[in-house]
Amino acid sequence: MKEYKQFICGLGIRDKEAINLATGEGLSESITECCREQSNHGADQIYLLDCSRDEKEHEKTIGMIKEIAREVDTPLIVGGRVSRLEDVKKYLYAGAAAVCLDVSCEEQVDLMKEVSSRFGSEAIYAWLPDGQYIKRAEEYLQLGASRILVKASPASGPTPEEIQKGFAFLADASWSGDLDENGRGVLIFLEAAGSIPAVPTQLDAAMVQYLQLPFVRGIVQIQPREKTSMEQKQELKAAGIQMDTFESSVPWDAFKPNSDGLIPVIVQDYKTSQVLMLAYMNEEAFQKTLETGTMTYYSRSRKQLWRKGETSGHFQYVKSLSLDCDNDTILAKVHQIGAACHTGSRSCFFQSLVSKAYRETNPLKVFEEEYAVIQDRKVNPKEGSYTNYLFDKGIDKILKKCGEEATEIIIAAKNPDPEEIKYEIADFLYHVMVLMVEKGITWEEITGEIANR
């Protein structure tokens, strides 16, 4: 497996506001929109610094981190207001993949071992606000941090040479690490020197220099740029840095296009597998899709390339591309923004021709449909409904029923007949869904939490 360097976008967050970490000023877009944009355009991770000024703002910020984690697939690294284990737990439970602990604060250093024991090393990064802390880097890793995040500047350092010297111990076999696919290592938080932002060429050169170091696993870019993350990753790739971009495992020469040089592309929603549309690609459109990470097709009527969403804003961001057994059809799974169809329909396939009633057994759809019925009962009560009886009685009654049904599962599990335990598990899941609706928790959040583990 290739060891890719990570391109991480750094943003400040205060309540619903996105903060430019280079200037400290608010950005025009909301923090959720900024994160969604970075995720869609190729960021491997997103670093969020909690810039809240008081506890009230901090609680709102935690709520926004939860919203971002629901909306965005890209892993979140969060740092900021930490003074006790509970603060770390809040960030992780809100959806952060890892929390940065600031080593300039001894209280946070003291927390490292406890947090590592409770949540695992992969959940902790050590934040080094300047080069003086590099001499203690080995200590931070031994305390349980999985990554060291070093603040650096092209002009004021620490320089790549100083980083190389300070982290020489990582070359030792004992530190090669099997913590994750990349092992332990260093991330560079790259900023401009002083109050005047460095010109892009200075930052680009610095990125290459730092990323060339073998134990540097990635770069955090905080400068607002006209180029997308994917465009910058492509430039770094051209400079010889192994970046995670879209590369086809099968060359176009092995494809079997039709007589017009086109390959049909079936497009699905990556979460629901709903078929959205059918379009065509030629070689140029295929390469453009790989290069940008957004679906680009060939228009047979206009005889030209078209990037989906260019005029409507309904872009399609690539999640995966697969080739069929005959090498003549592509299946694309995408993150669809808005409607796929020019009529405004989510899918182009909305005209029913024939149908036959059938029982839906897809687990995801069954759970979502049942959840939707329970949610509707809460909004639109129905007389005689057991679900409404539970909602009317309140949280204590719902919790009591969840406890009772869990006990029934344990009793049924002692019975050799599997039918009884199936019935009891189904009963339990229904009551859990009532609890979920009562607490405003969705199946997407639950499955997202499981996936994050």
C-alpha positions in Angstrom: 0.0 0.0 0.0 1.3 3.4 -0.9 2.1 5.8 2.0 0.3 9.0 0.9 1.1 12.3 2.5 -2.0 14.1 3.8 -3.3 17.5 2.8 -5.2 19.0 5.7 -7.2 22.3 5.7 -7.0 24.4 8.8 -9.9 26.6 9.9 -11.0 28.3 13.1 -14.5 27.8 14.4 -16.5 30.1 16.7 -20.2 29.3 17.1 -21.3 29.1 13.4 -18.5 31.3 12.1 -15.4 30.1 10.1 -12.2 31.9 11.1 -9.2 32.5 8.9 -6.4 31.2 11.1 -3.8 33.3 9.2 -5.5 36.6 10.0 -8.0 35.8 12.8 -10.8 37.3 10.7 -14.2 35.7 10.0 -14.9 34.3 6.6 -18.1 35.0 4.6 -19.2 31.3 4.5 -20.5 29.4 7.5 -18.1 26.9 9.1 -20.2 24.0 7.8 -20.1 25.3 4.2 -16.4 25.8 4.4 -15.8 22.3 5.7 -18.1 20.8 3.1 -16.3 22.7 0.3 -12.9 21.5 1.5 -14.1 17.9 1.9 -15.7 17.9 -1.6 -12.5 19.3 -3.2 -10.0 16.8 -1.9 -8.9 17.6 1.7 -7.7 14.5 3.4 -8.5 15.9 6.9 -9.9 19.1 8.3 -8.2 20.8 11.3 -10.6 22.9 13.4 -9.4 25.3 16.1 -12.1 26.1 18.7 -11.8 29.9 18.9 -14.8 30.4 21.2 -14.4 33.2 23.7 -16.6 31.9 26.6 -18.4 28.8 27.7 -21.6 29.8 26.0 -19.9 30.1 22.6 -18.0 26.9 23.3 -21.2 24.9 23.7 -22.5 26.3 20.4 -19.2 25.4 18.8 -19.6 21.8 20.1 -23.0 21.8 18.4 -21.5 23.0 15.1 -18.8 20.3 15.3 -21.6 17.7 15.6 -23.3 19.2 12.5 -20.0 19.3 10.5 -19.4 15.6 11.4 -22.8 14.7 10.1 -22.4 16.7 6.9 -18.8 15.9 6.0 -17.1 12.5 5.5 -13.6 13.9 5.9 -12.0 13.2 9.4 -11.9 16.2 11.8 -9.0 17.1 14.0 -10.1 19.5 16.7 -8.1 21.6 19.2 -8.7 24.5 21.5 -10.5 24.7 24.8 -9.2 21.7 26.8 -8.5 21.6 30.5 -9.9 18.2 31.6 -10.8 14.8 30.2 -14.4 15.8 29.8 -13.4 18.5 27.3 -11.6 15.9 25.1 -14.7 13.6 25.4 -17.0 16.4 24.2 -14.9 16.9 21.0 -14.7 13.1 20.3 -18.4 12.5 21.0 -19.2 15.5 18.7 -17.5 13.6 15.9 -13.8 14.5 16.0 -11.5 11.7 14.9 -8.7 13.2 17.0 -8.1 16.0 19.5 -5.0 18.2 19.6 -3.5 18.7 23.1 -1.4 21.8 23.4 2.0 20.9 24.9 2.7 24.5 26.0 0.0 23.8 28.6 1.3 21.3 31.2 -2.3 20.4 32.2 -2.9 19.1 28.7 0.4 17.2 28.7 -0.7 15.6 32.0 -3.9 14.5 30.2 -2.2 12.6 27.4 -1.7 9.3 29.1 -5.2 9.3 30.6 -6.8 10.2 27.3 -4.7 7.6 25.4 -5.8 4.9 27.9 -9.5 5.9 27.6 -9.8 6.6 23.9 -6.7 5.2 22.2 -3.6 6.8 20.9 -5.1 7.5 17.5 -7.5 10.0 19.1 -4.6 12.2 20.4 -2.3 14.6 18.5 0.3 16.7 20.3 0.2 20.4 19.2 3.7 22.1 19.3 3.2 25.9 19.0 6.8 26.4 18.2 10.1 24.6 17.7 11.3 24.7 21.3 9.1 21.8 22.2 10.6 19.5 19.6 13.2 18.3 22.1 10.3 16.7 24.1 8.6 15.2 21.1 9.6 11.6 22.0 8.1 12.1 25.4 4.7 13.2 23.9 4.6 10.0 21.8 5.4 7.8 24.8 2.6 9.5 26.7 0.2 8.3 24.0 0.0 10.9 21.2 -0.1 9.3 17.8 0.9 12.4 15.8 3.0 15.5 16.4 1.5 18.7 14.9 4.3 21.3 14.6 3.6 25.0 13.8 6.1 26.1 11.2 6.8 29.0 8.9 8.8 29.2 5.6 10.8 32.1 7.1 10.9 31.7 10.9 11.0 28.0 11.2 11.5 25.5 12.5 13.1 24.7 9.2 13.0 21.3 7.5 16.6 20.8 8.7 15.6 21.4 12.3 12.6 19.1 11.9 14.8 16.4 10.4 17.2 16.7 13.4 14.6 16.9 16.1 12.6 13.9 14.9 15.6 11.7 13.9 14.5 9.2 16.6 11.4 8.3 14.4 13.8 6.6 11.9 14.4 4.0 14.6 12.6 0.7 14.0 10.9 0.8 17.3 9.1 4.0 16.2 8.0 2.7 12.8 4.7 2.0 14.3 1.7 -0.1 13.3 -0.8 2.4 14.9 -2.4 3.0 11.5 -1.5 2.6 7.9 1.0 5.5 8.1 2.3 4.8 11.6 3.4 7.6 14.0 4.7 10.8 12.5 4.7 14.5 12.2 2.2 16.9 10.6 3.4 20.4 9.7 1.0 23.3 10.5 2.3 25.7 7.8 1.7 29.4 8.2 3.1 32.6 6.7 5.8 34.5 8.6 4.7 37.6 10.5 1.5 39.5 9.8 2.0 39.7 6.0 0.9 36.5 4.3 3.7 34.9 2.2 3.1 34.7 -1.5 1.8 31.3 -2.7 5.1 30.3 -4.2 6.9 30.6 -0.8 4.3 28.4 0.8 4.3 25.9 -2.1 8.1 25.6 -1.9 7.9 25.1 1.9 5.2 22.4 1.5 7.5 20.4 -0.8 10.5 20.7 1.5 8.6 19.6 4.6 6.7 16.8 2.9 9.9 15.4 1.4 10.9 14.3 5.0 10.0 10.6 5.3 8.4 10.9 8.8 6.3 14.0 7.9 2.9 12.5 7.2 1.1 15.7 6.0 0.7 19.4 5.9 -1.9 21.7 7.4 -2.6 24.6 5.0 -4.3 27.6 6.6 -3.8 30.2 3.9 -7.0 30.9 1.9 -6.1 29.9 -1.6 -7.8 30.3 -5.0 -6.8 26.7 -5.8 -8.7 23.8 -4.4 -7.1 21.1 -2.2 -7.2 18.7 -5.1 -5.5 21.2 -7.4 -2.7 21.7 -4.8 -2.4 18.0 -4.2 -2.0 17.5 -8.0 0.8 20.2 -8.0 2.5 18.5 -5.0 2.2 15.1 -6.8 3.9 16.7 -9.9 6.7 17.8 -7.6 7.3 14.2 -6.6 5.3 14.0 -3.4 3.0 11.0 -3.0 -0.4 12.5 -2.5 -3.8 10.7 -2.4 -5.3 11.7 -5.7 -7.6 9.7 -8.0 -5.6 7.2 -10.0 -7.2 4.5 -12.2 -5.9 1.0 -11.7 -6.9 0.2 -15.3 -5.6 2.4 -18.1 -8.0 3.8 -20.7 -6.3 1.7 -23.4 -7.8 -1.4 -21.7 -11.3 0.0 -21.8 -13.7 -1.0 -24.6 -15.5 2.2 -25.7 -18.2 2.1 -28.4 -17.7 3.1 -32.0 -17.8 6.8 -31.0 -15.0 6.3 -28.4 -17.5 6.6 -25.5 -18.0 4.6 -22.3 -21.5 4.7 -20.6 -21.4 5.8 -16.9 -24.0 4.7 -14.4 -24.1 7.1 -11.5 -25.2 6.2 -8.0 -25.6 8.1 -4.8 -22.7 6.8 -2.6 -24.8 6.6 0.6 -28.1 5.2 -0.6 -27.0 3.5 -3.9 -29.9 5.2 -5.6 -29.3 5.3 -9.4 -29.1 9.0 -10.3 -28.4 9.1 -14.1 -26.6 7.7 -17.1 -24.0 9.7 -19.0 -21.0 9.1 -21.2 -17.3 9.7 -21.0 -14.5 9.8 -23.6 -10.9 9.5 -22.6 -10.5 13.3 -22.0 -13.6 13.4 -19.7 -12.3 10.3 -17.8 -8.9 11.9 -17.2 -10.5 15.2 -16.2 -12.7 13.4 -13.7 -9.6 11.8 -12.1 -7.7 15.1 -12.1 -10.4 17.2 -10.4 -12.4 14.6 -8.4 -15.6 16.0 -9.9 -17.6 14.1 -12.5 -17.0 15.3 -16.1 -18.8 13.8 -19.1 -18.9 14.1 -22.9 -22.1 15.6 -24.3 -23.2 13.7 -27.4 -25.6 16.5 -28.4 -23.1 19.4 -27.9 -20.0 17.4 -28.9 -18.0 18.7 -26.0 -17.0 18.0 -22.4 -19.4 19.1 -19.6 -18.6 19.2 -16.0 -21.8 18.2 -14.1 -23.1 21.1 -12.1 -21.1 23.8 -14.0 -24.3 25.8 -14.7 -26.7 24.4 -12.1 -24.4 24.1 -9.2 -25.5 20.5 -8.8 -21.9 19.0 -8.8 -21.1 15.4 -8.4 -18.0 14.6 -6.3 -16.3 11.3 -6.9 -16.4 8.7 -4.2 -15.5 5.6 -6.3 -15.3 4.5 -9.9 -15.6 0.8 -10.9 -15.3 -0.9 -14.3 -17.6 -3.8 -15.2 -16.4 -7.3 -16.3 -16.4 -6.4 -20.0 -14.5 -3.2 -19.5 -17.2 -1.3 -21.3 -19.2 0.4 -18.6 -18.3 2.5 -15.5 -20.2 2.6 -12.3 -19.6 5.9 -10.4 -20.6 6.4 -6.8 -20.8 10.1 -6.1 -21.7 12.7 -3.5 -24.6 14.5 -5.4 -25.2 18.1 -4.7 -28.9 18.9 -5.3 -30.7 17.2 -8.2 -29.0 14.9 -10.7 -31.8 15.4 -13.3 -32.3 18.6 -15.4 -36.0 18.4 -14.5 -35.1 19.1 -10.8 -35.7 15.4 -9.8 -33.1 13.9 -7.5 -32.8 11.0 -10.0 -33.4 10.8 -13.8 -35.3 7.5 -13.2 -38.5 8.8 -11.8 -41.0 7.6 -14.4 -42.6 4.3 -13.3 -43.3 1.9 -16.2 -44.3 -1.3 -14.4 -44.1 -2.4 -10.8 -45.0 -5.3 -8.5 -45.5 -5.1 -4.8 -42.6 -6.6 -2.8 -41.4 -6.7 0.8 -38.4 -4.4 1.4 -35.7 -6.3 3.3 -32.7 -4.0 2.8 -31.7 -3.3 6.4 -30.8 0.3 5.9 -34.1 1.1 4.1 -36.2 -0.9 6.6 -34.7 1.0 9.5 -35.0 4.3 7.8 -38.6 3.7 6.9 -39.6 2.6 10.4 -37.7 5.5 11.8 -39.6 7.9 9.5 -43.0 6.4 10.7 -42.0 6.9 14.3 -40.8 10.4 13.6 -44.1 11.2 11.8 -46.1 9.9 14.8 -44.3 12.3 17.1 -45.1 15.3 14.7 -48.6 14.0 13.7 -50.0 12.1 16.7 -52.5 9.3 15.8 -55.2 8.2 18.3 -54.6 4.8 19.7 -51.0 4.7 18.6 -48.6 2.8 20.9 -45.8 5.0 19.7 -47.7 8.1 20.7 -48.5 6.5 24.1 -44.7 6.2 24.7 -44.0 9.8 23.6 -46.9 11.1 25.8 -45.5 9.2 28.8 -42.1 10.7 28.3 -38.4 9.7 28.5 -38.7 7.7 31.7 -41.3 5.4 30.2 -39.2 5.0 26.9 -36.1 4.2 28.9 -38.0 1.7 31.1 -39.3 -0.1 28.0 -35.7 -0.2 26.4 -34.5 -1.8 29.7 -37.3 -4.3 29.7 -36.7 -5.3 26.1 -33.0 -5.6 26.7 -33.7 -8.0 29.5 -36.1 -10.0 27.3 -33.2 -10.5 24.8 -31.0 -11.9 27.5 -33.7 -14.4 28.6 -34.5 -15.3 25.0 -30.8 -15.9 24.3 -30.9 -18.8 26.8 -33.6 -20.5 24.6 -32.3 -22.8 21.9 -35.1 -21.6 19.5 -33.7 -18.6 17.4 -37.2 -17.3 16.6 -37.7 -16.0 20.1 -34.5 -13.9 20.1 -35.2 -12.5 16.7 -38.6 -11.3 17.9 -37.1 -9.8 21.1 -34.3 -8.0 19.2 -36.8 -6.5 16.8 -38.9 -5.3 19.7 -35.8 -3.8 21.3 -34.8 -2.0 18.1 -38.3 -0.5 17.8 -38.1 0.9 21.3 -34.5 2.2 20.7 -35.8 4.0 17.6 -38.5 5.7 19.7 -35.7 6.8 22.0 -33.6 8.0 19.0 -36.5 10.1 17.7 -37.2 11.4 21.2 -33.5 12.5 21.5 -33.2 13.7 17.9 -30.6 11.1 16.9 -30.7 9.6 13.3 -29.6 6.3 11.9 -27.0 8.2 9.9 -25.4 9.5 13.0 -25.3 6.0 14.6 -23.8 4.3 11.5 -21.4 7.2 11.2 -20.2 6.7 14.8 -19.8 2.9 14.1 -17.8 3.7 10.9 -15.6 6.1 12.8 -14.6 3.3 15.1 
